[in-house]
Amino acid sequence: MRPYNAGASLPRDRPRRIDPVVSDRTAIVTGEGSAVRLPRIPTTSPPASAGSQMRNLIFSMGVSVDGFVAGSDGEIDWSAPDEELHRFHNRMTREIGVHLCGRRLYETMVYWETADTRPGQSDFELEFARIWQELPKLVFSTTLDRVEGNARLATAGLADEVARLKAEPGADIEVGGPSLAAQCIQLGLVDEFRLFVSPVVLGGGTPYFPPLAQPIDLELVETRTFAGRVVYLRYLRAPART
């Protein structure tokens, strides 16, 4: 789904907080009516079989200018999306084949399993609810013994589950929440990073990127500025240096 701290997927009656812890060519959009097109950068993932490409693992989240997805107390009210950004999140979520989440995020998102039956929802919130209900979800938890809707509990380790999903045919995979995403990044599993940068400096909190033993080389393949001043940056992991 879309960046959880962007508020697009959080129910309106919950606090805006989290716990600290394509095509051959890509449009580069710099403003309304202005675009440059760049070739898509190939990923380093090897093909699953002859003539087919492995699925990418994507980490997408809202972030402050200084790189935090939440403030020191877990606050994310600074990143609540307007309608334009919410609809963009909806479209991107529809393109995902499976979503990975931990227990905290799963329990937050259970709201959307019945959100389309609640009064007072906007049309774009109803649209997101239906997209989320149809999206397959894989939940990583050592405390849950069952999950609802189109979800299942992971039975293998994170690296093994991701490797299996990448080798299967289908649309790309997305990991949600900074804690689970941090593990994926440190294991070298994330192929694509999507940042929704809000014009705010937090000075501390939960970082988008965890501590790393080695730098990650990236290629910027898409950017867009929304009317609400949020800047979308999409990076692919750069080809390995030879």
N, C-alpha and C positions, 0 to 999 in steps of 0.2 A: 504494500500500500504506500500511500504517499508519506512524506515526513511526518511522524507522529507529533513532533513538537511544533509543527506548523499549524496544528489545530484542525487540519482537514479531516482527521479520522477520530478525534476525540469527541465524545458526546458533550453537548453543551452544558449538561448539569453536573459535569465532573470538573474538579480543579484543573487548571492548565499547568500541570506539573508532571515531571517524570522523576523517578528515583535516580540520584547520581550513580553512580557505580564506576531490422531497420532497413535502413535503405543503403544503396551504394554510396550515396553522398548525403552529408549532414548539413542542415541549415545553421548558420551562425547568425542569430538575430540580435541586433544591437539596439533596436528600438522599433517603434511601430512603423511598418512600411520599409524598413531598412534591413537588408540581409546580405550576407556573403555566404557562398557555398564552398565547403571544403570536402576533400575526399575522406571517406570513413577510414579510420586507422584500424588495421587488423589487430586482433588480440593475440596474446601469446598462447592461448589455449589450443592444444592439438585437436585435430578432428576426431570425433567419436568413432567414425568409420569412414571409409572411402566416400567422398562426395558429400559428407555431412560435417557440420561444425558443432562443437560442444556448446551447450547453453552457457551464458554468462551468469555470474552471481553479482548482483547489484546492491550497493548500499546507498540509500537515498534518505536524506534528512535535512531539516532546517538547521541553520547555523548562524551564529553571530559573526561579525567582522573579525573578531579575534579568535574564532575557531571553536566556540562552545555550542553544544546543542541544548544545554540547560544551564541556568544560573547556579550559584553555590547552594541554594536551598531547593533546587529542582524546578525553579519557576520557568515556564515556557510561554507566558502570556504575551511576551514581546513578539512572538512569531505567528500569532493567529492569522489565518489567510482570509483574503476577501473572496468574493465570488469568482473572479477571474482565475485566481490561483487554485481555488478549490476545484474548479472544472478541469484545470490542467492536471491536477492530481488524479482526478477521476479517470481521465483519458489514459494516463500512464499506468494506473493500476489495472485497467482493463487489458493492457498488453502483457501483464505478468502471468507466468504459468503456474507458479507455486510460491508461497510466502513462508519464510522461516521466522519463528518468533519464540521468545522465552515465555516463562509463566506470567510475569507481570504484564507484558504487552498483550498476551493472549487474554488475560482476565479483563483488561481494559477494553479490548476490542469485541468482547462478547456482546456488548451493548448493540453493535451493529447487526447482530443476528436477528433482532426483532425491531430494529429502529424504523423500518418501513411500515410498521403497524401503529406507530405512535403519532398522535396529532401534532401539528405545528412544525413539521419538517419542511424545509425548502425543497424545491425540485432537484437541486444538485446534491443535497444530502440524501434524498431518497435514491437518487441514482447511485451514489457511493454505497449505500447500504446493500443494494441489489448486486453491485459488482463484488463487494466483499463477501457476501453470502455464497456466491458462485465460485470464488477463488479457493483452490485447494491450499490448505495450510498445514505445516509441519511444526509441531510444538515441542520444544526441548525443555523438559522439566523432570526433576527427581522427586517431586512431591505430588503432582497430579496423577490420578489413576484413570481419568477419562476426560475427554474433551467433546465439545458440541459442534454441530454443524458440519461443514465440509473440512474437517480437521482430523489429524491423527497424531498420536504421540510418537516421537522418534524412538526407535528401538536400538539404534547403533550410535556410535560416537559422531561428533559434529563433522569431522573430516570425511568419515566414511559415508555419511548420509549425503553430504554435498557432492562427493565424487560420484555416487550412484545417480543422483538427480542430474548432474551435468552430463552424464553419459546417456541419459534417456532422451528421446526426441521430445520436442515441445518448445514453448516460449521460455524466455529467460526467468531466472529465479531472483527473488528479492529477499534480503535479510532486514529485519526491522528491530529497532531498539539498539542503543549504544553498547550495551554489555555483550549481547550475542554477536553483534557486528564486530566488536573489538577482537573477539576470539577468532572470527573469520579472517580479519585483516592480519592478525599476528600469525595465522597459519598460512597466509599467502593465498587464500581462497577467493578473495574479492577481485573481480575483473573490471568493474565499473563503479565509479563514485559520482553521485549526483548530490550537489550541495545547493540549497536554497538560502542564499545569504541575505539576512535582514540587516538594515542599516542601524545596528546597535553594537556597542562594545560592553561586554559583561564583566570583564576583569577577572573572571574565574568561573569554575563550574565543571560540568562534564564535557570533555573534549570530543570532537568528532573523530579524530584519529587517536588511537592509543599509543603508548610508547612503543618504538620500533627499534629492532636491532640493526636494520639496514634501511636506507632510503627506498622509496617506491617512485620510480620514474613514471610520469603520467603524460598523456596527450590530451589537450583540450579539444573536444570535437563539437561542442554545442554550447551556446550561451543565449540567454534571453532576459530582458529586463521587463518586469511587469509594472503595471500602472501604480501598484502599491509600493514601488521602490525595491521590491525583492529581486535579486539577481540570481538566475539559475545558471549553474555551471556544471557541465557534464564532462567527466574525464574517463578515458579508457587507460588501462595499464599499458604502458609503452612496450613495444617489442623488446625482447631481451637483447642487450648489447653483445656484439661479437668481437 
